[in-house]
């Protein structure tokens, strides 16, 4: 009987010891090691960063929020502020816009339709190009793409290049491939690889013509619709409306060059709500340019 009791006590002791050891071991394992906690456009998630991609060096501490807009207060960049416009803004009073001391205007050159895939020049493209120049603003153009193949993306780039004849632009040519929330859209089932292939085809065609490309996307597209490992050669125009207290800075894990911080601003001289943007110019770039 005594031996049996000793045996039971020994078994219980070993069981408790094993349980305690296993518990300590499990406590020491971090299930989120190497991950970051982000909002991906849908929800807060633990996300494994893509190795080798440049990280966004803008943070919440770099911005204050005053008079309905974010203000950059960091020391790494100089800021250019500007608008992006299309036929949706109707006829623009550019002299009045000029009085607002903006630095630039991005003007929609054209678009591809999402039902039949035709190419269309923005109704106010030429008027806005002339008006922005007269207002003394730096100019860039963007193209709203719905390409579903590399050949279509190249066609779009060549369309842009042709429409830019006779114009001098100061800013990169933007490629704006967006998901259209319509199940009947011809782009509805376009894969991540195809979207990325189209982006590269457009940007490389633009580069060959002597222009610099920039790729436009929002947070969801950046994380899920583009293969960013293949787009590292291009600048990024990031769209994320500033909505305090939730969003007060361009909250995206990877590097950006430009931030569309509003899609509903009121601009004197423009009759409808207008998109607002910041371009972040590294101060070392400005110093290098001044030295040369």
The 8 nearest C-alpha neighbors of each residue, nearest first, counted from 0:
[[1, 3, 2, 4, 5, 6, 7, 8],
 [0, 2, 4, 3, 5, 6, 7, 8],
 [1, 3, 5, 0, 4, 6, 7, 8],
 [2, 4, 6, 0, 1, 5, 7, 8],
 [5, 3, 7, 1, 6, 2, 8, 0],
 [4, 6, 2, 8, 3, 7, 9, 1],
 [5, 7, 3, 9, 4, 8, 2, 10],
 [8, 6, 4, 10, 9, 5, 11, 3],
 [7, 9, 5, 11, 6, 10, 12, 4],
 [8, 10, 12, 6, 7, 11, 5, 13],
 [11, 9, 7, 13, 12, 8, 14, 6],
 [12, 10, 14, 8, 9, 13, 15, 7],
 [11, 13, 9, 15, 10, 14, 8, 16],
 [12, 14, 16, 10, 11, 15, 17, 9],
 [13, 15, 11, 17, 16, 12, 18, 10],
 [16, 14, 18, 12, 17, 13, 19, 11],
 [17, 15, 13, 19, 14, 18, 20, 12],
 [16, 18, 20, 14, 15, 19, 13, 21],
 [17, 19, 15, 21, 20, 16, 22, 14],
 [20, 18, 22, 16, 17, 21, 15, 23],
 [21, 19, 17, 23, 22, 18, 16, 24],
 [20, 22, 24, 18, 23, 19, 17, 25],
 [23, 21, 19, 25, 24, 20, 18, 26],
 [24, 22, 26, 20, 21, 25, 19, 27],
 [23, 25, 21, 27, 22, 26, 20, 28],
 [26, 24, 22, 28, 27, 23, 21, 29],
 [27, 25, 23, 24, 28, 22, 29, 21],
 [26, 28, 24, 25, 23, 29, 22, 30],
 [27, 29, 25, 26, 30, 24, 32, 31],
 [30, 28, 32, 31, 27, 26, 25, 33],
 [31, 29, 32, 28, 34, 33, 27, 25],
 [32, 30, 34, 29, 33, 45, 35, 46],
 [31, 33, 29, 34, 30, 28, 35, 47],
 [34, 32, 31, 47, 35, 48, 46, 30],
 [33, 35, 47, 46, 31, 32, 45, 48],
 [36, 34, 46, 45, 37, 47, 33, 48],
 [35, 37, 45, 44, 46, 43, 34, 38],
 [38, 36, 43, 44, 39, 35, 45, 46],
 [37, 39, 43, 42, 40, 44, 41, 36],
 [40, 38, 41, 219, 42, 37, 218, 43],
 [41, 39, 219, 38, 218, 42, 43, 217],
 [40, 42, 39, 38, 43, 219, 44, 218],
 [41, 43, 38, 39, 40, 44, 37, 45],
 [44, 42, 38, 37, 39, 36, 45, 41],
 [45, 43, 37, 36, 46, 42, 38, 39],
 [44, 46, 36, 35, 34, 37, 47, 31],
 [47, 45, 35, 34, 44, 36, 48, 37],
 [46, 48, 34, 35, 49, 33, 45, 31],
 [49, 47, 50, 46, 34, 35, 33, 252],
 [50, 48, 52, 51, 47, 228, 227, 253],
 [49, 51, 52, 48, 228, 53, 47, 54],
 [50, 52, 49, 53, 228, 48, 54, 231],
 [53, 51, 50, 49, 54, 228, 253, 231],
 [52, 54, 254, 253, 51, 55, 231, 50],
 [53, 55, 253, 254, 252, 56, 52, 255],
 [54, 56, 254, 253, 57, 252, 255, 53],
 [57, 55, 54, 58, 254, 253, 255, 252],
 [58, 56, 55, 61, 59, 249, 248, 60],
 [59, 57, 60, 61, 56, 248, 250, 62],
 [58, 60, 61, 248, 62, 247, 57, 250],
 [61, 59, 58, 62, 73, 63, 72, 57],
 [62, 60, 73, 72, 59, 58, 71, 57],
 [63, 61, 71, 70, 72, 60, 59, 69],
 [62, 64, 70, 69, 65, 71, 72, 61],
 [63, 65, 69, 68, 70, 62, 67, 247],
 [64, 66, 67, 68, 69, 63, 70, 62],
 [67, 65, 68, 64, 69, 70, 63, 264],
 [66, 68, 65, 64, 69, 264, 243, 241],
 [67, 69, 65, 64, 66, 70, 241, 260],
 [70, 68, 64, 63, 62, 65, 247, 71],
 [71, 69, 63, 62, 64, 72, 68, 65],
 [70, 72, 62, 61, 73, 63, 69, 78],
 [73, 71, 61, 62, 70, 74, 63, 60],
 [74, 72, 61, 71, 75, 62, 76, 60],
 [73, 75, 76, 72, 77, 61, 282, 71],
 [76, 74, 73, 282, 281, 77, 280, 283],
 [77, 75, 281, 282, 280, 279, 74, 78],
 [76, 78, 280, 279, 282, 281, 79, 75],
 [79, 77, 279, 278, 280, 76, 277, 80],
 [78, 80, 278, 277, 102, 81, 279, 77],
 [81, 79, 277, 102, 101, 276, 78, 278],
 [80, 82, 103, 101, 276, 104, 102, 275],
 [83, 81, 275, 104, 274, 276, 105, 84],
 [82, 84, 105, 104, 274, 106, 275, 81],
 [83, 85, 106, 88, 107, 105, 82, 273],
 [86, 84, 107, 87, 88, 106, 123, 121],
 [85, 87, 89, 123, 88, 122, 121, 84],
 [86, 88, 85, 89, 84, 271, 90, 123],
 [87, 89, 86, 271, 85, 84, 90, 269],
 [90, 88, 86, 87, 91, 270, 123, 85],
 [91, 89, 88, 92, 269, 123, 86, 270],
 [90, 92, 269, 93, 268, 89, 88, 270],
 [93, 91, 268, 95, 94, 269, 96, 90],
 [92, 94, 96, 95, 130, 91, 134, 97],
 [95, 93, 97, 96, 92, 134, 98, 268],
 [96, 94, 268, 98, 97, 93, 92, 267],
 [95, 97, 93, 268, 98, 94, 99, 267],
 [96, 98, 94, 134, 95, 99, 100, 93],
 [97, 99, 95, 96, 100, 94, 101, 134],
 [100, 98, 97, 96, 101, 95, 267, 266],
 [101, 99, 98, 97, 102, 96, 80, 81],
 [102, 100, 81, 80, 99, 103, 97, 136],
 [101, 103, 80, 81, 136, 79, 137, 100],
 [104, 102, 137, 81, 136, 138, 101, 82],
 [103, 105, 82, 138, 81, 83, 106, 137],
 [104, 106, 83, 139, 140, 138, 82, 84],
 [107, 105, 140, 84, 83, 85, 108, 104],
 [106, 108, 141, 85, 140, 109, 142, 84],
 [109, 107, 124, 121, 142, 141, 140, 120],
 [110, 108, 120, 121, 142, 119, 107, 143],
 [109, 111, 143, 119, 142, 144, 118, 112],
 [110, 112, 118, 117, 144, 145, 116, 119],
 [113, 111, 116, 117, 114, 115, 110, 118],
 [112, 114, 184, 116, 185, 145, 115, 111],
 [115, 113, 184, 185, 112, 116, 183, 117],
 [116, 114, 117, 112, 113, 185, 111, 184],
 [117, 115, 112, 113, 111, 114, 118, 145],
 [116, 118, 112, 111, 115, 119, 113, 110],
 [117, 119, 111, 110, 112, 116, 120, 109],
 [120, 118, 110, 109, 111, 121, 117, 112],
 [121, 119, 109, 108, 122, 110, 118, 124],
 [120, 122, 109, 124, 123, 108, 86, 119],
 [121, 123, 86, 124, 120, 125, 85, 109],
 [124, 122, 126, 86, 121, 125, 127, 85],
 [125, 123, 121, 127, 108, 126, 122, 128],
 [124, 126, 128, 127, 123, 129, 122, 121],
 [127, 125, 123, 129, 128, 124, 130, 90],
 [126, 128, 130, 124, 129, 125, 123, 131],
 [129, 127, 125, 131, 126, 130, 124, 132],
 [128, 130, 132, 126, 127, 131, 125, 133],
 [131, 129, 127, 133, 132, 93, 128, 126],
 [132, 130, 134, 128, 133, 136, 129, 127],
 [133, 131, 135, 129, 134, 130, 136, 128],
 [134, 132, 130, 135, 131, 129, 136, 93],
 [133, 135, 131, 97, 132, 136, 94, 93],
 [136, 134, 132, 133, 131, 137, 97, 102],
 [137, 135, 103, 131, 102, 134, 132, 138],
 [136, 138, 103, 169, 102, 104, 135, 139],
 [139, 137, 104, 168, 169, 103, 105, 170],
 [138, 140, 170, 105, 168, 171, 169, 172],
 [141, 139, 106, 105, 172, 107, 108, 173],
 [142, 140, 173, 107, 172, 108, 174, 106],
 [141, 143, 109, 110, 174, 108, 175, 107],
 [144, 142, 110, 175, 176, 111, 109, 141],
 [145, 143, 176, 111, 146, 175, 110, 142],
 [144, 146, 111, 113, 176, 186, 147, 112],
 [145, 147, 151, 152, 144, 148, 197, 111],
 [146, 148, 186, 145, 189, 151, 193, 149],
 [149, 147, 151, 150, 146, 197, 152, 193],
 [148, 150, 197, 152, 151, 200, 153, 196],
 [151, 149, 153, 148, 152, 154, 197, 200],
 [150, 152, 154, 148, 146, 149, 153, 155],
 [153, 151, 155, 149, 201, 197, 154, 146],
 [152, 154, 156, 150, 201, 155, 151, 200],
 [153, 155, 151, 157, 152, 156, 158, 150],
 [156, 154, 158, 152, 153, 157, 151, 159],
 [157, 155, 153, 159, 201, 158, 154, 205],
 [156, 158, 160, 154, 159, 155, 161, 153],
 [157, 159, 155, 161, 156, 160, 154, 162],
 [160, 158, 156, 162, 157, 161, 163, 155],
 [161, 159, 157, 163, 158, 162, 156, 164],
 [160, 162, 158, 159, 163, 164, 157, 156],
 [163, 161, 159, 164, 160, 158, 108, 165],
 [164, 162, 160, 161, 166, 159, 165, 167],
 [165, 163, 162, 166, 161, 160, 167, 159],
 [164, 166, 163, 167, 162, 161, 168, 160],
 [167, 165, 163, 164, 168, 128, 162, 129],
 [166, 168, 169, 165, 163, 138, 164, 139],
 [169, 167, 138, 139, 170, 166, 137, 171],
 [168, 170, 138, 137, 139, 167, 171, 103],
 [169, 171, 139, 168, 138, 172, 137, 211],
 [172, 170, 211, 212, 213, 139, 173, 210],
 [171, 173, 212, 140, 141, 213, 211, 139],
 [174, 172, 141, 213, 214, 212, 171, 175],
 [175, 173, 214, 142, 215, 141, 176, 213],
 [174, 176, 143, 215, 144, 142, 177, 173],
 [177, 175, 144, 143, 145, 174, 178, 215],
 [178, 176, 175, 179, 144, 145, 216, 143],
 [177, 179, 180, 176, 187, 186, 145, 220],
 [180, 178, 181, 177, 184, 187, 186, 113],
 [181, 179, 178, 182, 184, 187, 183, 177],
 [180, 182, 183, 184, 179, 187, 178, 113],
 [183, 181, 184, 187, 180, 179, 185, 186],
 [182, 184, 181, 185, 187, 114, 186, 113],
 [185, 183, 187, 186, 113, 114, 181, 182],
 [184, 186, 114, 187, 113, 183, 115, 188],
 [185, 187, 189, 184, 188, 147, 145, 113],
 [188, 186, 184, 185, 189, 182, 183, 179],
 [189, 187, 186, 190, 185, 184, 182, 147],
 [190, 188, 186, 187, 193, 147, 194, 191],
 [191, 189, 193, 192, 188, 194, 224, 195],
 [190, 192, 224, 194, 193, 225, 195, 226],
 [191, 193, 195, 190, 194, 196, 226, 225],
 [192, 194, 196, 190, 195, 191, 197, 189],
 [195, 193, 197, 191, 196, 192, 198, 190],
 [194, 196, 198, 192, 193, 197, 225, 226],
 [197, 195, 193, 199, 198, 194, 192, 200],
 [198, 196, 149, 200, 194, 152, 195, 199],
 [199, 197, 195, 201, 196, 200, 202, 194],
 [198, 200, 202, 196, 201, 197, 203, 195],
 [201, 199, 197, 203, 198, 202, 153, 149],
 [202, 200, 152, 156, 198, 153, 204, 199],
 [203, 201, 205, 199, 212, 204, 200, 198],
 [202, 204, 206, 205, 200, 201, 199, 207],
 [205, 203, 207, 201, 206, 202, 200, 156],
 [204, 206, 202, 208, 203, 207, 210, 156],
 [207, 205, 203, 210, 209, 208, 204, 211],
 [206, 208, 204, 209, 205, 203, 210, 202],
 [207, 209, 205, 206, 210, 204, 160, 203],
 [210, 208, 206, 207, 205, 211, 204, 160],
 [211, 209, 206, 205, 208, 212, 171, 172],
 [210, 212, 171, 206, 172, 205, 209, 213],
 [213, 211, 172, 171, 202, 173, 233, 210],
 [212, 214, 234, 173, 235, 233, 171, 172],
 [213, 215, 174, 235, 173, 236, 234, 175],
 [216, 214, 236, 175, 237, 174, 235, 173],
 [215, 217, 237, 220, 238, 221, 236, 214],
 [216, 218, 238, 220, 237, 219, 221, 239],
 [217, 219, 221, 220, 40, 222, 39, 251],
 [220, 218, 40, 222, 221, 217, 223, 39],
 [221, 219, 224, 223, 217, 222, 218, 216],
 [220, 222, 218, 219, 225, 223, 217, 216],
 [221, 223, 219, 220, 218, 224, 39, 225],
 [222, 224, 220, 221, 219, 225, 191, 226],
 [225, 223, 220, 191, 221, 222, 226, 194],
 [226, 224, 195, 191, 227, 221, 223, 220],
 [225, 227, 228, 229, 195, 191, 224, 230],
 [228, 226, 230, 229, 225, 231, 221, 52],
 [227, 229, 226, 230, 231, 52, 49, 51],
 [230, 228, 227, 226, 231, 195, 232, 199],
 [231, 229, 227, 232, 228, 233, 226, 199],
 [230, 232, 233, 229, 228, 227, 52, 234],
 [233, 231, 230, 234, 229, 212, 213, 228],
 [234, 232, 231, 213, 230, 212, 235, 214],
 [233, 235, 213, 256, 214, 236, 212, 232],
 [234, 236, 255, 214, 256, 213, 237, 215],
 [237, 235, 215, 257, 214, 258, 256, 255],
 [236, 238, 258, 216, 217, 215, 257, 235],
 [237, 239, 217, 259, 258, 216, 260, 240],
 [238, 240, 260, 259, 217, 241, 249, 237],
 [241, 239, 260, 261, 242, 262, 238, 259],
 [240, 242, 246, 260, 247, 261, 243, 239],
 [243, 241, 246, 245, 240, 244, 247, 261],
 [244, 242, 245, 246, 247, 241, 64, 67],
 [243, 245, 246, 242, 247, 241, 64, 248],
 [244, 246, 243, 242, 247, 241, 248, 250],
 [247, 245, 242, 241, 243, 244, 248, 250],
 [248, 246, 241, 243, 242, 69, 244, 245],
 [247, 249, 59, 250, 246, 62, 58, 241],
 [250, 248, 251, 239, 258, 247, 57, 246],
 [249, 251, 248, 252, 246, 58, 239, 247],
 [252, 250, 253, 249, 218, 55, 254, 37],
 [251, 253, 55, 54, 250, 254, 37, 48],
 [254, 252, 54, 55, 251, 53, 255, 52],
 [253, 255, 55, 54, 53, 56, 252, 256],
 [254, 256, 235, 257, 55, 237, 236, 253],
 [257, 255, 235, 279, 236, 234, 278, 258],
 [256, 258, 278, 236, 277, 255, 279, 237],
 [259, 257, 237, 277, 276, 260, 238, 236],
 [260, 258, 276, 238, 275, 261, 237, 239],
 [259, 261, 240, 241, 258, 239, 276, 275],
 [262, 260, 240, 275, 274, 263, 259, 241],
 [263, 261, 274, 273, 264, 240, 275, 260],
 [262, 264, 272, 273, 261, 274, 265, 275],
 [263, 265, 273, 272, 274, 261, 262, 266],
 [264, 266, 272, 273, 267, 263, 271, 269],
 [265, 267, 269, 268, 264, 273, 96, 272],
 [268, 266, 269, 96, 95, 265, 99, 270],
 [267, 269, 92, 95, 96, 91, 266, 93],
 [270, 268, 91, 266, 267, 271, 92, 88],
 [271, 269, 268, 88, 272, 89, 91, 267],
 [270, 272, 88, 269, 273, 265, 89, 87],
 [273, 271, 263, 264, 265, 270, 274, 262],
 [272, 274, 264, 263, 262, 265, 271, 275],
 [273, 275, 262, 261, 83, 82, 263, 264],
 [276, 274, 82, 261, 259, 81, 260, 262],
 [275, 277, 259, 81, 258, 260, 80, 82],
 [276, 278, 80, 258, 79, 257, 279, 78],
 [277, 279, 257, 79, 78, 256, 280, 258],
 [280, 278, 78, 256, 76, 257, 77, 277],
 [279, 281, 77, 76, 78, 282, 278, 284],
 [282, 280, 76, 284, 283, 75, 279, 77],
 [281, 283, 285, 76, 284, 75, 77, 280],
 [282, 284, 286, 285, 281, 287, 75, 76],
 [285, 283, 287, 282, 281, 286, 288, 280],
 [284, 286, 282, 288, 283, 287, 289, 281],
 [287, 285, 283, 289, 284, 288, 282, 290],
 [288, 286, 284, 290, 285, 289, 283, 291],
 [289, 287, 285, 291, 290, 286, 284, 283],
 [288, 290, 286, 291, 287, 285, 284, 283],
 [291, 289, 287, 288, 286, 285, 284, 283],
 [290, 288, 289, 287, 286, 285, 284, 283]]
